[in-house]
Amino acid sequence: HAHDDLVQLLAEGGLPSGLLLLLVVIPTARRAVLGIGGAFGTVGIGIAAGAAAITLHALVDFVFHIPATAATAAVLAGALHGLPWNGRS
């Protein structure tokens, strides 16, 4: 076991699963960086910080194997993509 959800996914699914993961992670990471920078207001900062915290935890543990944590990450990512742009960057 890799003790890292992302590396474990690559080990089990290979390159195709890694590419599919990148299709989700890259736009979400971009929105999170903009959110932490304040582009979506204070709510965006909080949502982006929560998503970043779950992602950092996933680097050292199998955090997405817990359904509640996986659901929370999905809700945070969806909320992050649904935030309106207020023009600040």
N, C-alpha and C positions, 0 to 999 in steps of 0.2 A: 504494500500500500504506500502511496506517495504522501499521505497526510496533507494533501492539497487537492481540493476539488478540481481545479482547472487542469493540473498536471495529470490527475487520475483520469479525467475525461479524455485527454489526449492519449494516455496509455491504453485505455479500453476502446476508444472509438477511432483512433488514428487521425490522419490529416483531414478527412471529410468532416468529422465532428468538430475539429479545431477551427476549420473554416466557417462552419455554420455558427459556432460560438462567436467568432469575430464579427459576423454580420449583426449580432445583437449587441456585443460589448462595445464596439467602436462608437456607434451613435449614442449609446447610453453614457459612455465615459465622457464624450464631448459635451453632452448636456450637463453632466455632473460638474465638469470643470467650469462651465459657464455659470452653473448654479452657485457653486462655491464662490465664484467671483462676484456674485450679486446681480447677475443679469436677470434673474427672475424674482428679485425681492427677497425679503427675509424668509418667507416660507420656502422658497427655492433653496436657500442656503441650508435650512434644516433638512429638507428632503435629500439634498445632495450629500450632506454630511452623514446621514443615516445610511444611504446606499454605499458610500465610501467605507463606512465602518464595517458593514456586512462583507463587502468585497475584501477588505484587508483581513478580516477574520477567516475568510475562505482560503487565504494563502497559507494558513498554518493548521487548518482543521477541516474536517468533513462537515462544514456548517450547513450545506444545502441538502444533506440527507435528513435533516430535521424538518418535517413538513411546515411547521409554523414559521421557521426562519426563511425557508424557500418562498412561502407565500408572502411574507413581509417584504422580502427583496423584490418579488414580482410587483407588489403594490407600489413600492417606492419607485421602481423603474417606470411603471406606468404613469404614476403621478408626475414624475420628472419630465416625461415626454409630453404630458398634457398641460404643463405650465405655460401660460402666455408669456410671450416675449415683451419686455417693457422698454427695450431700446438701449439699455445700459450694457456695457461690456467691459 
